[in-house]
Amino acid sequence: MAIPRVTVLTSGRGSNLAALLAAERVGRLGGTIATVIGNRPSIPALAIADAHGVPGIVVPQQAYADRDAFDAALATAIDTSEADLVVLAGFM
């Protein structure tokens, strides 16, 4: 059985992401964090992901004309991550 790929969506400091990464490290997550998606380029969570070798994607909300356009871009990023599971960890 394949290990589920987890994509984490986050917006801030990264404390929830850090807890998920710690759980993964000791085998308690039940999957592997494959991608982290943030809605602002400067959030500390993306630096945490990078420090753990997890690719980060930024989908900046302010770059889109409205919520529908942002949601569509976010859905595309999630699809691109090929996630089996999406976790909201302090996202918006």
N, CA, C and O atoms as a CHARMM CRD file, in Angstrom:
* protein
*
  368
    1    1 MET  N      0.83700  -1.18000   0.00000 PROA 1      0.00000
    2    1 MET  CA     0.00000   0.00000   0.00000 PROA 1      0.00000
    3    1 MET  C      0.88600   1.24900   0.00000 PROA 1      0.00000
    4    1 MET  O      1.82400   1.35000   0.79100 PROA 1      0.00000
    5    2 ALA  N      0.58900   2.18000  -0.87400 PROA 2      0.00000
    6    2 ALA  CA     1.37600   3.40300  -0.99700 PROA 2      0.00000
    7    2 ALA  C      1.12600   4.32600   0.18700 PROA 2      0.00000
    8    2 ALA  O      0.03200   4.36600   0.74900 PROA 2      0.00000
    9    3 ILE  N      2.15200   5.05700   0.54700 PROA 3      0.00000
   10    3 ILE  CA     2.03200   6.04100   1.61900 PROA 3      0.00000
   11    3 ILE  C      1.29700   7.25400   1.06400 PROA 3      0.00000
   12    3 ILE  O      1.70500   7.79900   0.03800 PROA 3      0.00000
   13    4 PRO  N      0.21000   7.69300   1.72700 PROA 4      0.00000
   14    4 PRO  CA    -0.54800   8.84500   1.23000 PROA 4      0.00000
   15    4 PRO  C      0.30500  10.11300   1.17900 PROA 4      0.00000
   16    4 PRO  O      1.07600  10.41300   2.09100 PROA 4      0.00000
   17    5 ARG  N      0.13700  10.83700   0.08500 PROA 5      0.00000
   18    5 ARG  CA     0.80200  12.12800  -0.08800 PROA 5      0.00000
   19    5 ARG  C     -0.10400  13.20900   0.48700 PROA 5      0.00000
   20    5 ARG  O     -1.28500  13.28600   0.14700 PROA 5      0.00000
   21    6 VAL  N      0.45500  14.04200   1.35800 PROA 6      0.00000
   22    6 VAL  CA    -0.31300  15.07800   2.03600 PROA 6      0.00000
   23    6 VAL  C      0.13400  16.44500   1.52700 PROA 6      0.00000
   24    6 VAL  O      1.32900  16.73100   1.45500 PROA 6      0.00000
   25    7 THR  N     -0.82700  17.27200   1.18100 PROA 7      0.00000
   26    7 THR  CA    -0.56600  18.67200   0.87700 PROA 7      0.00000
   27    7 THR  C     -1.13800  19.48800   2.01600 PROA 7      0.00000
   28    7 THR  O     -2.29500  19.31100   2.39800 PROA 7      0.00000
   29    8 VAL  N     -0.32400  20.38400   2.55900 PROA 8      0.00000
   30    8 VAL  CA    -0.73300  21.21700   3.68200 PROA 8      0.00000
   31    8 VAL  C     -0.93300  22.64500   3.19100 PROA 8      0.00000
   32    8 VAL  O     -0.05100  23.22000   2.55300 PROA 8      0.00000
   33    9 LEU  N     -2.09600  23.21200   3.49000 PROA 9      0.00000
   34    9 LEU  CA    -2.38100  24.60600   3.18200 PROA 9      0.00000
   35    9 LEU  C     -2.21600  25.40200   4.46300 PROA 9      0.00000
   36    9 LEU  O     -2.75300  25.03000   5.50600 PROA 9      0.00000
   37   10 THR  N     -1.46400  26.50900   4.38500 PROA 10     0.00000
   38   10 THR  CA    -1.17000  27.29900   5.56700 PROA 10     0.00000
   39   10 THR  C     -1.07300  28.77500   5.21800 PROA 10     0.00000
   40   10 THR  O     -0.85000  29.14600   4.06600 PROA 10     0.00000
   41   11 SER  N     -1.24400  29.61000   6.23800 PROA 11     0.00000
   42   11 SER  CA    -1.21600  31.05900   6.01300 PROA 11     0.00000
   43   11 SER  C     -0.30800  31.82100   6.96400 PROA 11     0.00000
   44   11 SER  O     -0.19400  33.04100   6.84900 PROA 11     0.00000
   45   12 GLY  N      0.33200  31.14700   7.88600 PROA 12     0.00000
   46   12 GLY  CA     1.01200  31.93100   8.90800 PROA 12     0.00000
   47   12 GLY  C      2.33900  31.41100   9.38900 PROA 12     0.00000
   48   12 GLY  O      3.21700  31.04800   8.60600 PROA 12     0.00000
   49   13 ARG  N      2.46600  31.38400  10.73500 PROA 13     0.00000
   50   13 ARG  CA     3.73400  31.08900  11.39600 PROA 13     0.00000
   51   13 ARG  C      4.26300  29.70700  11.10200 PROA 13     0.00000
   52   13 ARG  O      5.47500  29.50800  11.01600 PROA 13     0.00000
   53   14 GLY  N      3.37300  28.75400  10.94600 PROA 14     0.00000
   54   14 GLY  CA     3.82000  27.40300  10.65400 PROA 14     0.00000
   55   14 GLY  C      3.84800  26.47900  11.84900 PROA 14     0.00000
   56   14 GLY  O      4.40200  25.38300  11.76000 PROA 14     0.00000
   57   15 SER  N      3.26600  26.88700  12.97400 PROA 15     0.00000
   58   15 SER  CA     3.28800  26.01600  14.15800 PROA 15     0.00000
   59   15 SER  C      2.50300  24.72600  13.91300 PROA 15     0.00000
   60   15 SER  O      2.91400  23.65800  14.36600 PROA 15     0.00000
   61   16 ASN  N      1.39700  24.81600  13.21400 PROA 16     0.00000
   62   16 ASN  CA     0.63600  23.60000  12.88500 PROA 16     0.00000
   63   16 ASN  C      1.42100  22.71900  11.91000 PROA 16     0.00000
   64   16 ASN  O      1.44700  21.49600  12.05300 PROA 16     0.00000
   65   17 LEU  N      2.05200  23.33800  10.93400 PROA 17     0.00000
   66   17 LEU  CA     2.87800  22.59400   9.98600 PROA 17     0.00000
   67   17 LEU  C      4.02700  21.90500  10.71200 PROA 17     0.00000
   68   17 LEU  O      4.32500  20.74200  10.43800 PROA 17     0.00000
   69   18 ALA  N      4.67100  22.61300  11.63200 PROA 18     0.00000
   70   18 ALA  CA     5.77700  22.02700  12.38800 PROA 18     0.00000
   71   18 ALA  C      5.30600  20.80800  13.17300 PROA 18     0.00000
   72   18 ALA  O      6.02000  19.80800  13.25300 PROA 18     0.00000
   73   19 ALA  N      4.10900  20.88300  13.75300 PROA 19     0.00000
   74   19 ALA  CA     3.56700  19.74100  14.49800 PROA 19     0.00000
   75   19 ALA  C      3.29400  18.56300  13.56000 PROA 19     0.00000
   76   19 ALA  O      3.54700  17.41400  13.92100 PROA 19     0.00000
   77   20 LEU  N      2.78600  18.83900  12.37500 PROA 20     0.00000
   78   20 LEU  CA     2.55300  17.76600  11.39600 PROA 20     0.00000
   79   20 LEU  C      3.86500  17.13600  10.94900 PROA 20     0.00000
   80   20 LEU  O      3.95500  15.91500  10.82100 PROA 20     0.00000
   81   21 LEU  N      4.87700  17.95300  10.71300 PROA 21     0.00000
   82   21 LEU  CA     6.18500  17.42900  10.31600 PROA 21     0.00000
   83   21 LEU  C      6.79900  16.58300  11.44100 PROA 21     0.00000
   84   21 LEU  O      7.43000  15.55900  11.18000 PROA 21     0.00000
   85   22 ALA  N      6.61400  17.01300  12.67200 PROA 22     0.00000
   86   22 ALA  CA     7.12000  16.23200  13.81300 PROA 22     0.00000
   87   22 ALA  C      6.39800  14.89000  13.90500 PROA 22     0.00000
   88   22 ALA  O      7.01800  13.86100  14.17500 PROA 22     0.00000
   89   23 ALA  N      5.09000  14.90800  13.67900 PROA 23     0.00000
   90   23 ALA  CA     4.32200  13.65300  13.69500 PROA 23     0.00000
   91   23 ALA  C      4.77100  12.72900  12.57300 PROA 23     0.00000
   92   23 ALA  O      4.85500  11.51600  12.76100 PROA 23     0.00000
   93   24 GLU  N      5.05800  13.29400  11.41300 PROA 24     0.00000
   94   24 GLU  CA     5.55100  12.48000  10.29900 PROA 24     0.00000
   95   24 GLU  C      6.89900  11.85300  10.64900 PROA 24     0.00000
   96   24 GLU  O      7.14200  10.67900  10.37000 PROA 24     0.00000
   97   25 ARG  N      7.76100  12.64300  11.25700 PROA 25     0.00000
   98   25 ARG  CA     9.11300  12.18200  11.58400 PROA 25     0.00000
   99   25 ARG  C      9.09700  10.96300  12.51000 PROA 25     0.00000
  100   25 ARG  O      9.97200  10.10300  12.40800 PROA 25     0.00000
  101   26 VAL  N      8.11200  10.87900  13.41200 PROA 26     0.00000
  102   26 VAL  CA     8.04800   9.74500  14.34800 PROA 26     0.00000
  103   26 VAL  C      7.04700   8.68100  13.90600 PROA 26     0.00000
  104   26 VAL  O      6.73000   7.76400  14.66400 PROA 26     0.00000
  105   27 GLY  N      6.55200   8.80800  12.67600 PROA 27     0.00000
  106   27 GLY  CA     5.66900   7.78700  12.12500 PROA 27     0.00000
  107   27 GLY  C      4.23200   7.84600  12.58600 PROA 27     0.00000
  108   27 GLY  O      3.52000   6.84400  12.51600 PROA 27     0.00000
  109   28 ARG  N      3.78600   9.00900  13.06000 PROA 28     0.00000
  110   28 ARG  CA     2.42300   9.12500  13.56600 PROA 28     0.00000
  111   28 ARG  C      1.48700   9.87400  12.63200 PROA 28     0.00000
  112   28 ARG  O      0.32000  10.07300  12.97000 PROA 28     0.00000
  113   29 LEU  N      1.96200  10.28900  11.47900 PROA 29     0.00000
  114   29 LEU  CA     1.11800  11.05800  10.56700 PROA 29     0.00000
  115   29 LEU  C      0.27400  10.16100   9.66900 PROA 29     0.00000
  116   29 LEU  O     -0.84700  10.52200   9.31000 PROA 29     0.00000
  117   30 GLY  N      0.78800   9.02600   9.31200 PROA 30     0.00000
  118   30 GLY  CA     0.06000   8.15200   8.39900 PROA 30     0.00000
  119   30 GLY  C      0.18700   8.57400   6.94900 PROA 30     0.00000
  120   30 GLY  O     -0.59600   8.15000   6.09900 PROA 30     0.00000
  121   31 GLY  N      1.16200   9.39900   6.67300 PROA 31     0.00000
  122   31 GLY  CA     1.40500   9.86400   5.31400 PROA 31     0.00000
  123   31 GLY  C      2.69100  10.65500   5.27900 PROA 31     0.00000
  124   31 GLY  O      3.40100  10.76300   6.28000 PROA 31     0.00000
  125   32 THR  N      2.98500  11.21200   4.10800 PROA 32     0.00000
  126   32 THR  CA     4.17700  12.03800   3.96400 PROA 32     0.00000
  127   32 THR  C      3.76600  13.40700   3.42400 PROA 32     0.00000
  128   32 THR  O      2.99700  13.50400   2.46800 PROA 32     0.00000
  129   33 ILE  N      4.28300  14.44800   4.04200 PROA 33     0.00000
  130   33 ILE  CA     3.97400  15.79900   3.58500 PROA 33     0.00000
  131   33 ILE  C      4.79300  16.04400   2.33000 PROA 33     0.00000
  132   33 ILE  O      6.02100  16.12800   2.36600 PROA 33     0.00000
  133   34 ALA  N      4.08000  16.15400   1.22600 PROA 34     0.00000
  134   34 ALA  CA     4.72400  16.25900  -0.08000 PROA 34     0.00000
  135   34 ALA  C      4.80400  17.69200  -0.58200 PROA 34     0.00000
  136   34 ALA  O      5.69700  18.03000  -1.35900 PROA 34     0.00000
  137   35 THR  N      3.87700  18.53600  -0.14300 PROA 35     0.00000
  138   35 THR  CA     3.81000  19.91600  -0.63400 PROA 35     0.00000
  139   35 THR  C      3.17300  20.78700   0.43300 PROA 35     0.00000
  140   35 THR  O      2.29600  20.34600   1.17600 PROA 35     0.00000
  141   36 VAL  N      3.62300  22.02300   0.49700 PROA 36     0.00000
  142   36 VAL  CA     2.99200  23.02700   1.34800 PROA 36     0.00000
  143   36 VAL  C      2.57300  24.17900   0.44500 PROA 36     0.00000
  144   36 VAL  O      3.35800  24.66400  -0.37000 PROA 36     0.00000
  145   37 ILE  N      1.33400  24.60700   0.59900 PROA 37     0.00000
  146   37 ILE  CA     0.81700  25.72500  -0.19300 PROA 37     0.00000
  147   37 ILE  C      0.46000  26.86100   0.76200 PROA 37     0.00000
  148   37 ILE  O     -0.26900  26.67200   1.73500 PROA 37     0.00000
  149   38 GLY  N      0.99300  28.04400   0.46000 PROA 38     0.00000
  150   38 GLY  CA     0.69200  29.23200   1.25400 PROA 38     0.00000
  151   38 GLY  C      0.04700  30.29200   0.39700 PROA 38     0.00000
  152   38 GLY  O      0.16600  30.28000  -0.82800 PROA 38     0.00000
  153   39 ASN  N     -0.64400  31.21600   1.05700 PROA 39     0.00000
  154   39 ASN  CA    -1.32400  32.26600   0.30000 PROA 39     0.00000
  155   39 ASN  C     -0.57700  33.59700   0.31800 PROA 39     0.00000
  156   39 ASN  O     -1.05600  34.58600  -0.23700 PROA 39     0.00000
  157   40 ARG  N      0.60700  33.62600   0.96100 PROA 40     0.00000
  158   40 ARG  CA     1.46300  34.81500   0.96400 PROA 40     0.00000
  159   40 ARG  C      2.91500  34.35300   0.88400 PROA 40     0.00000
  160   40 ARG  O      3.28500  33.37600   1.53500 PROA 40     0.00000
  161   41 PRO  N      3.73400  35.02900   0.10500 PROA 41     0.00000
  162   41 PRO  CA     5.10600  34.54700  -0.10500 PROA 41     0.00000
  163   41 PRO  C      6.00800  34.63500   1.12200 PROA 41     0.00000
  164   41 PRO  O      6.98600  33.89300   1.20800 PROA 41     0.00000
  165   42 SER  N      5.71400  35.50500   2.05800 PROA 42     0.00000
  166   42 SER  CA     6.63800  35.73900   3.16700 PROA 42     0.00000
  167   42 SER  C      6.27700  35.00500   4.45800 PROA 42     0.00000
  168   42 SER  O      6.86200  35.29200   5.50300 PROA 42     0.00000
  169   43 ILE  N      5.34100  34.08000   4.41600 PROA 43     0.00000
  170   43 ILE  CA     4.94300  33.42200   5.65800 PROA 43     0.00000
  171   43 ILE  C      6.03800  32.48000   6.16500 PROA 43     0.00000
  172   43 ILE  O      6.67400  31.78400   5.37300 PROA 43     0.00000
  173   44 PRO  N      6.25500  32.45600   7.47200 PROA 44     0.00000
  174   44 PRO  CA     7.27500  31.57500   8.04800 PROA 44     0.00000
  175   44 PRO  C      7.03600  30.09600   7.76300 PROA 44     0.00000
  176   44 PRO  O      7.99200  29.32200   7.72200 PROA 44     0.00000
  177   45 ALA  N      5.80200  29.69100   7.56600 PROA 45     0.00000
  178   45 ALA  CA     5.51100  28.27800   7.28500 PROA 45     0.00000
  179   45 ALA  C      6.25100  27.79200   6.05000 PROA 45     0.00000
  180   45 ALA  O      6.69600  26.64500   6.01300 PROA 45     0.00000
  181   46 LEU  N      6.39200  28.63500   5.04600 PROA 46     0.00000
  182   46 LEU  CA     7.10100  28.22400   3.83300 PROA 46     0.00000
  183   46 LEU  C      8.59100  28.02300   4.10800 PROA 46     0.00000
  184   46 LEU  O      9.22000  27.15500   3.50300 PROA 46     0.00000
  185   47 ALA  N      9.15100  28.81100   5.00500 PROA 47     0.00000
  186   47 ALA  CA    10.55000  28.61400   5.39500 PROA 47     0.00000
  187   47 ALA  C     10.71400  27.30300   6.15900 PROA 47     0.00000
  188   47 ALA  O     11.71700  26.60900   5.99400 PROA 47     0.00000
  189   48 ILE  N      9.73800  26.96300   6.98800 PROA 48     0.00000
  190   48 ILE  CA     9.77200  25.68800   7.71800 PROA 48     0.00000
  191   48 ILE  C      9.72400  24.53200   6.72100 PROA 48     0.00000
  192   48 ILE  O     10.48600  23.57200   6.83200 PROA 48     0.00000
  193   49 ALA  N      8.82600  24.63500   5.75200 PROA 49     0.00000
  194   49 ALA  CA     8.72900  23.58700   4.72700 PROA 49     0.00000
  195   49 ALA  C     10.05700  23.43400   4.00400 PROA 49     0.00000
  196   49 ALA  O     10.54000  22.31800   3.81400 PROA 49     0.00000
  197   50 ASP  N     10.64700  24.55000   3.60200 PROA 50     0.00000
  198   50 ASP  CA    11.91900  24.51600   2.88600 PROA 50     0.00000
  199   50 ASP  C     13.01600  23.87800   3.74600 PROA 50     0.00000
  200   50 ASP  O     13.83100  23.10700   3.24100 PROA 50     0.00000
  201   51 ALA  N     13.03400  24.19800   5.03100 PROA 51     0.00000
  202   51 ALA  CA    14.05200  23.63700   5.93000 PROA 51     0.00000
  203   51 ALA  C     13.91600  22.11900   6.06400 PROA 51     0.00000
  204   51 ALA  O     14.88100  21.43000   6.39400 PROA 51     0.00000
  205   52 HSD  N     12.71200  21.60500   5.80800 PROA 52     0.00000
  206   52 HSD  CA    12.47000  20.16100   5.87300 PROA 52     0.00000
  207   52 HSD  C     12.49900  19.50400   4.49200 PROA 52     0.00000
  208   52 HSD  O     12.18200  18.32200   4.35300 PROA 52     0.00000
  209   53 GLY  N     12.87700  20.26900   3.48500 PROA 53     0.00000
  210   53 GLY  CA    12.96800  19.72000   2.14200 PROA 53     0.00000
  211   53 GLY  C     11.62800  19.48700   1.46600 PROA 53     0.00000
  212   53 GLY  O     11.52800  18.70700   0.51900 PROA 53     0.00000
  213   54 VAL  N     10.60000  20.16700   1.95700 PROA 54     0.00000
  214   54 VAL  CA     9.25700  20.02200   1.38000 PROA 54     0.00000
  215   54 VAL  C      9.01400  21.19000   0.43300 PROA 54     0.00000
  216   54 VAL  O      9.13600  22.34600   0.83700 PROA 54     0.00000
  217   55 PRO  N      8.67300  20.90900  -0.81200 PROA 55     0.00000
  218   55 PRO  CA     8.43400  21.99400  -1.76000 PROA 55     0.00000
  219   55 PRO  C      7.25800  22.87300  -1.33100 PROA 55     0.00000
  220   55 PRO  O      6.24300  22.38800  -0.83200 PROA 55     0.00000
  221   56 GLY  N      7.42500  24.16000  -1.53700 PROA 56     0.00000
  222   56 GLY  CA     6.36300  25.11500  -1.22900 PROA 56     0.00000
  223   56 GLY  C      5.85100  25.77600  -2.49100 PROA 56     0.00000
  224   56 GLY  O      6.60100  26.02700  -3.43400 PROA 56     0.00000
  225   57 ILE  N      4.57200  26.04800  -2.48800 PROA 57     0.00000
  226   57 ILE  CA     3.92100  26.76000  -3.59100 PROA 57     0.00000
  227   57 ILE  C      3.21200  27.95600  -2.99200 PROA 57     0.00000
  228   57 ILE  O      2.56800  27.84000  -1.94900 PROA 57     0.00000
  229   58 VAL  N      3.32300  29.09900  -3.63700 PROA 58     0.00000
  230   58 VAL  CA     2.62100  30.29300  -3.18500 PROA 58     0.00000
  231   58 VAL  C      1.51500  30.61200  -4.18100 PROA 58     0.00000
  232   58 VAL  O      1.75500  30.73000  -5.38200 PROA 58     0.00000
  233   59 VAL  N      0.31100  30.74900  -3.66400 PROA 59     0.00000
  234   59 VAL  CA    -0.83400  31.19800  -4.45700 PROA 59     0.00000
  235   59 VAL  C     -1.30400  32.48000  -3.77100 PROA 59     0.00000
  236   59 VAL  O     -2.14800  32.42400  -2.87500 PROA 59     0.00000
  237   60 PRO  N     -0.76800  33.63500  -4.18000 PROA 60     0.00000
  238   60 PRO  CA    -1.05300  34.88600  -3.48500 PROA 60     0.00000
  239   60 PRO  C     -2.46600  35.38900  -3.75600 PROA 60     0.00000
  240   60 PRO  O     -2.81300  35.74300  -4.88300 PROA 60     0.00000
  241   61 GLN  N     -3.25400  35.41200  -2.72100 PROA 61     0.00000
  242   61 GLN  CA    -4.66500  35.77700  -2.85900 PROA 61     0.00000
  243   61 GLN  C     -4.84200  37.14700  -3.51300 PROA 61     0.00000
  244   61 GLN  O     -5.73200  37.32200  -4.34400 PROA 61     0.00000
  245   62 GLN  N     -4.01200  38.11100  -3.15000 PROA 62     0.00000
  246   62 GLN  CA    -4.15600  39.46400  -3.67100 PROA 62     0.00000
  247   62 GLN  C     -3.86000  39.56100  -5.16400 PROA 62     0.00000
  248   62 GLN  O     -4.14700  40.58600  -5.78100 PROA 62     0.00000
  249   63 ALA  N     -3.29300  38.51800  -5.75100 PROA 63     0.00000
  250   63 ALA  CA    -2.97200  38.54200  -7.17900 PROA 63     0.00000
  251   63 ALA  C     -4.18800  38.24700  -8.05600 PROA 63     0.00000
  252   63 ALA  O     -4.10400  38.32000  -9.28200 PROA 63     0.00000
  253   64 TYR  N     -5.30800  37.91700  -7.43600 PROA 64     0.00000
  254   64 TYR  CA    -6.50500  37.52100  -8.19200 PROA 64     0.00000
  255   64 TYR  C     -7.61300  38.53600  -8.00200 PROA 64     0.00000
  256   64 TYR  O     -7.75900  39.13100  -6.93500 PROA 64     0.00000
  257   65 ALA  N     -8.38300  38.72000  -9.04400 PROA 65     0.00000
  258   65 ALA  CA    -9.42100  39.75000  -9.05900 PROA 65     0.00000
  259   65 ALA  C    -10.52500  39.50000  -8.03500 PROA 65     0.00000
  260   65 ALA  O    -11.10800  40.44200  -7.49700 PROA 65     0.00000
  261   66 ASP  N    -10.80400  38.23700  -7.77200 PROA 66     0.00000
  262   66 ASP  CA   -11.87600  37.92300  -6.81900 PROA 66     0.00000
  263   66 ASP  C    -11.64300  36.55200  -6.20000 PROA 66     0.00000
  264   66 ASP  O    -10.70000  35.84200  -6.55000 PROA 66     0.00000
  265   67 ARG  N    -12.51300  36.20300  -5.28200 PROA 67     0.00000
  266   67 ARG  CA   -12.35100  34.94400  -4.55600 PROA 67     0.00000
  267   67 ARG  C    -12.48500  33.74000  -5.48000 PROA 67     0.00000
  268   67 ARG  O    -11.77600  32.74900  -5.30500 PROA 67     0.00000
  269   68 ASP  N    -13.37600  33.81000  -6.45100 PROA 68     0.00000
  270   68 ASP  CA   -13.53900  32.68600  -7.37700 PROA 68     0.00000
  271   68 ASP  C    -12.25700  32.41500  -8.16100 PROA 68     0.00000
  272   68 ASP  O    -11.88300  31.25900  -8.36000 PROA 68     0.00000
  273   69 ALA  N    -11.58500  33.47400  -8.60700 PROA 69     0.00000
  274   69 ALA  CA   -10.33800  33.30500  -9.35200 PROA 69     0.00000
  275   69 ALA  C     -9.24400  32.72900  -8.44800 PROA 69     0.00000
  276   69 ALA  O     -8.47600  31.86500  -8.87200 PROA 69     0.00000
  277   70 PHE  N     -9.17500  33.20600  -7.20500 PROA 70     0.00000
  278   70 PHE  CA    -8.20700  32.66900  -6.24800 PROA 70     0.00000
  279   70 PHE  C     -8.49000  31.20000  -5.97300 PROA 70     0.00000
  280   70 PHE  O     -7.57500  30.37700  -5.97500 PROA 70     0.00000
  281   71 ASP  N     -9.74900  30.87000  -5.73700 PROA 71     0.00000
  282   71 ASP  CA   -10.12000  29.48000  -5.45900 PROA 71     0.00000
  283   71 ASP  C     -9.75000  28.56000  -6.62800 PROA 71     0.00000
  284   71 ASP  O     -9.30400  27.43200  -6.41800 PROA 71     0.00000
  285   72 ALA  N     -9.93700  29.04700  -7.85900 PROA 72     0.00000
  286   72 ALA  CA    -9.58300  28.24300  -9.03100 PROA 72     0.00000
  287   72 ALA  C     -8.07000  28.01300  -9.08900 PROA 72     0.00000
  288   72 ALA  O     -7.61700  26.90700  -9.38300 PROA 72     0.00000
  289   73 ALA  N     -7.29600  29.05700  -8.81000 PROA 73     0.00000
  290   73 ALA  CA    -5.83500  28.91800  -8.81200 PROA 73     0.00000
  291   73 ALA  C     -5.37800  27.98600  -7.69500 PROA 73     0.00000
  292   73 ALA  O     -4.45200  27.19500  -7.87800 PROA 73     0.00000
  293   74 LEU  N     -6.01900  28.08100  -6.55600 PROA 74     0.00000
  294   74 LEU  CA    -5.68700  27.20500  -5.43200 PROA 74     0.00000
  295   74 LEU  C     -6.00500  25.75200  -5.77200 PROA 74     0.00000
  296   74 LEU  O     -5.22600  24.84900  -5.46500 PROA 74     0.00000
  297   75 ALA  N     -7.14500  25.53500  -6.40300 PROA 75     0.00000
  298   75 ALA  CA    -7.51700  24.17400  -6.81400 PROA 75     0.00000
  299   75 ALA  C     -6.50600  23.60500  -7.80700 PROA 75     0.00000
  300   75 ALA  O     -6.17200  22.42200  -7.74700 PROA 75     0.00000
  301   76 THR  N     -6.02400  24.43600  -8.70700 PROA 76     0.00000
  302   76 THR  CA    -5.01900  23.99400  -9.66800 PROA 76     0.00000
  303   76 THR  C     -3.72100  23.61000  -8.95300 PROA 76     0.00000
  304   76 THR  O     -3.10300  22.59700  -9.28000 PROA 76     0.00000
  305   77 ALA  N     -3.31300  24.42500  -7.97500 PROA 77     0.00000
  306   77 ALA  CA    -2.09600  24.11200  -7.21300 PROA 77     0.00000
  307   77 ALA  C     -2.25500  22.80800  -6.44700 PROA 77     0.00000
  308   77 ALA  O     -1.32300  22.00600  -6.38400 PROA 77     0.00000
  309   78 ILE  N     -3.42500  22.59300  -5.86500 PROA 78     0.00000
  310   78 ILE  CA    -3.67900  21.34500  -5.14200 PROA 78     0.00000
  311   78 ILE  C     -3.63400  20.16300  -6.10200 PROA 78     0.00000
  312   78 ILE  O     -3.03000  19.13500  -5.79900 PROA 78     0.00000
  313   79 ASP  N     -4.26800  20.31000  -7.24900 PROA 79     0.00000
  314   79 ASP  CA    -4.23900  19.23500  -8.24800 PROA 79     0.00000
  315   79 ASP  C     -2.81100  18.93100  -8.69100 PROA 79     0.00000
  316   79 ASP  O     -2.44100  17.76900  -8.86000 PROA 79     0.00000
  317   80 THR  N     -2.01600  19.97600  -8.87800 PROA 80     0.00000
  318   80 THR  CA    -0.62800  19.81500  -9.30100 PROA 80     0.00000
  319   80 THR  C      0.19000  19.05300  -8.26000 PROA 80     0.00000
  320   80 THR  O      1.13000  18.33800  -8.60800 PROA 80     0.00000
  321   81 SER  N     -0.16400  19.20700  -6.99200 PROA 81     0.00000
  322   81 SER  CA     0.58600  18.54000  -5.92500 PROA 81     0.00000
  323   81 SER  C      0.33100  17.03800  -5.86700 PROA 81     0.00000
  324   81 SER  O      1.05000  16.31000  -5.18200 PROA 81     0.00000
  325   82 GLU  N     -0.68300  16.57800  -6.57800 PROA 82     0.00000
  326   82 GLU  CA    -1.04200  15.15500  -6.61800 PROA 82     0.00000
  327   82 GLU  C     -1.26000  14.58100  -5.21800 PROA 82     0.00000
  328   82 GLU  O     -0.81400  13.47800  -4.90200 PROA 82     0.00000
  329   83 ALA  N     -1.95200  15.35200  -4.39800 PROA 83     0.00000
  330   83 ALA  CA    -2.20600  14.97100  -3.01700 PROA 83     0.00000
  331   83 ALA  C     -3.28400  13.89100  -2.91800 PROA 83     0.00000
  332   83 ALA  O     -4.24900  13.86600  -3.68200 PROA 83     0.00000
  333   84 ASP  N     -3.07900  13.00300  -1.94600 PROA 84     0.00000
  334   84 ASP  CA    -4.13000  12.06700  -1.56600 PROA 84     0.00000
  335   84 ASP  C     -4.99700  12.66000  -0.47000 PROA 84     0.00000
  336   84 ASP  O     -6.15000  12.27300  -0.28500 PROA 84     0.00000
  337   85 LEU  N     -4.41300  13.61300   0.25300 PROA 85     0.00000
  338   85 LEU  CA    -5.08600  14.24200   1.38100 PROA 85     0.00000
  339   85 LEU  C     -4.64900  15.70300   1.45100 PROA 85     0.00000
  340   85 LEU  O     -3.47200  16.01500   1.27000 PROA 85     0.00000
  341   86 VAL  N     -5.60100  16.59300   1.71400 PROA 86     0.00000
  342   86 VAL  CA    -5.29600  17.99800   1.87900 PROA 86     0.00000
  343   86 VAL  C     -5.62400  18.36400   3.32700 PROA 86     0.00000
  344   86 VAL  O     -6.71300  18.07400   3.82200 PROA 86     0.00000
  345   87 VAL  N     -4.66300  19.00700   3.99600 PROA 87     0.00000
  346   87 VAL  CA    -4.83000  19.39300   5.38200 PROA 87     0.00000
  347   87 VAL  C     -4.76400  20.91300   5.47800 PROA 87     0.00000
  348   87 VAL  O     -3.83200  21.53800   4.97100 PROA 87     0.00000
  349   88 LEU  N     -5.77600  21.50500   6.14000 PROA 88     0.00000
  350   88 LEU  CA    -5.75400  22.94100   6.39300 PROA 88     0.00000
  351   88 LEU  C     -5.10000  23.14400   7.75100 PROA 88     0.00000
  352   88 LEU  O     -5.63900  22.72400   8.77500 PROA 88     0.00000
  353   89 ALA  N     -3.94800  23.78200   7.75800 PROA 89     0.00000
  354   89 ALA  CA    -3.19700  23.97600   8.99800 PROA 89     0.00000
  355   89 ALA  C     -3.04300  25.47400   9.23400 PROA 89     0.00000
  356   89 ALA  O     -2.00000  26.05800   8.94100 PROA 89     0.00000
  357   90 GLY  N     -4.09200  26.08200   9.76600 PROA 90     0.00000
  358   90 GLY  CA    -4.07800  27.52800   9.98100 PROA 90     0.00000
  359   90 GLY  C     -4.28100  28.30200   8.69800 PROA 90     0.00000
  360   90 GLY  O     -3.83700  29.44500   8.58300 PROA 90     0.00000
  361   91 PHE  N     -4.93700  27.70100   7.74400 PROA 91     0.00000
  362   91 PHE  CA    -5.12100  28.34500   6.43800 PROA 91     0.00000
  363   91 PHE  C     -6.28600  29.31300   6.47900 PROA 91     0.00000
  364   91 PHE  O     -7.42500  28.93200   6.74700 PROA 91     0.00000
  365   92 MET  N     -5.98200  30.56700   6.20900 PROA 92     0.00000
  366   92 MET  CA    -6.95800  31.65200   6.09900 PROA 92     0.00000
  367   92 MET  C     -7.95700  31.60600   7.24300 PROA 92     0.00000
  368   92 MET  O     -8.85400  32.44600   7.31300 PROA 92     0.00000
